[in-house]
């Protein structure tokens, strides 16, 4: 066994006490050396380890399960997001996976989640490959010293193990299963590291709101010099990473956070950034972070070199880089800050309907939080110009074990307690929908966010959007007043009214799945067209 001079952990509780060769708590340099010797990857010219995750270059939501037991049976939001798995099937599959690993060279890492020590969750990660263990080192929080006690949760990731759906109860050969009684996340058949990260996120999305009244959030967060924390929610393509990256503000984290009684805190110790089309000009902080110790996934090199071609998406558009948060110059450690003063919901509304900035009351905040709206352009082929609505509850539906209204009501309660400002920011189209209007200028969006952060909109007059009821400022520093009301930017006002009604109807139709559990305050924030349906 490797590292016998350290206080080696007892792995009998995982049925791995007799594993053939175990490497425990290897340094990044040792893991990178192992990965290269094992043929798992190569070094890019930046010094980062570049690997391929195999068949899966992203998560497989239909193959993510939760064991139905006394803890989960009556509390989990069961359905196509949270799929039931039996305890007996889990135990049998667990035995198969650990038998498979018993004669393999495996890697163990002890880490933790949640920068706030009041909510710290100790984790043990067991991986078949060195690169997965490097990922765990980069993404989870790194302890100063290792506890000799058993961790609260364990993750076993065996990409080489393939399940037999006929006997194992899985849908296909890959799987990610959460067991809240045994406190184990079992992953097999996939080398995509995001399953490790999102497994723990899903666990925290159950434990923290359900047991501790801490709001778990799929968001980025930063903090100003005066301790003014800001939170940014947004789906892919809305500008979450770009707009939260501010050299004048400290980065708390880029993806997963908790909101407790006294703090906002990062769940993680690193970042897992998309790097398609990455350049030093567009994302200088991320580009600079791609160095020795970082892990690049599914990239291509320029031919005949070890220089990464970030525009090459032959393997996947989901090329990623994982690195410790201290690779970002303005990251704060520990990653914890005061409760937020401002929350931003980012949407790229390709219909050109929503205002570029609007203020939400608590009911509207809960309604739009549950809706999790953005729009994606259908395509770039000739004649295809119509965008498509996208809704993802709480801006992270795929990771929510509880019903979305639980998170929304917790958000509403914390908003009221902390007198938090909530803003809806449209980074999408103005002057018409995609194909007619134009994308909102990034400089204007930054100016609006800066004005909100600096409390420069507190004395400004607002007007109400006639359909969505959102309050739109009549002026904003460094932003042309004529773009603040989206209807005024359209040449054809009737066309705007029709598109606004269409989008409102899409909101109403989407919300029907949540209405049964939503309270009166949330339902009162629905677009006004709902009254006519």
Helices and strands as residue ranges (DSSP letters): G 12-14, E 21-24, H 28-37, E 41-43, E 49-51, G 61-63, E 64-67, E 83-85, H 87-101, E 105-113, G 117-119, E 121-127, H 130-139, E 153-158, H 165-168, E 175-179, E 184-188, H 194-207, I 208-212, E 215-218, E 220-223, E 229-234, H 240-244, E 250-253, E 256-259, E 264-266, E 270-274, H 284-289, E 295-297, E 320-324, G 325-327, E 336-337, E 340-347, E 357-360, H 362-371, E 373-377, E 387-391, G 393-395, G 397-399, H 404-418, E 421-426, E 429-430, E 438-439, H 442-453, E 462-464, E 471-473, G 481-483, G 486-489, H 493-511, G 515-517, H 520-523, G 528-532
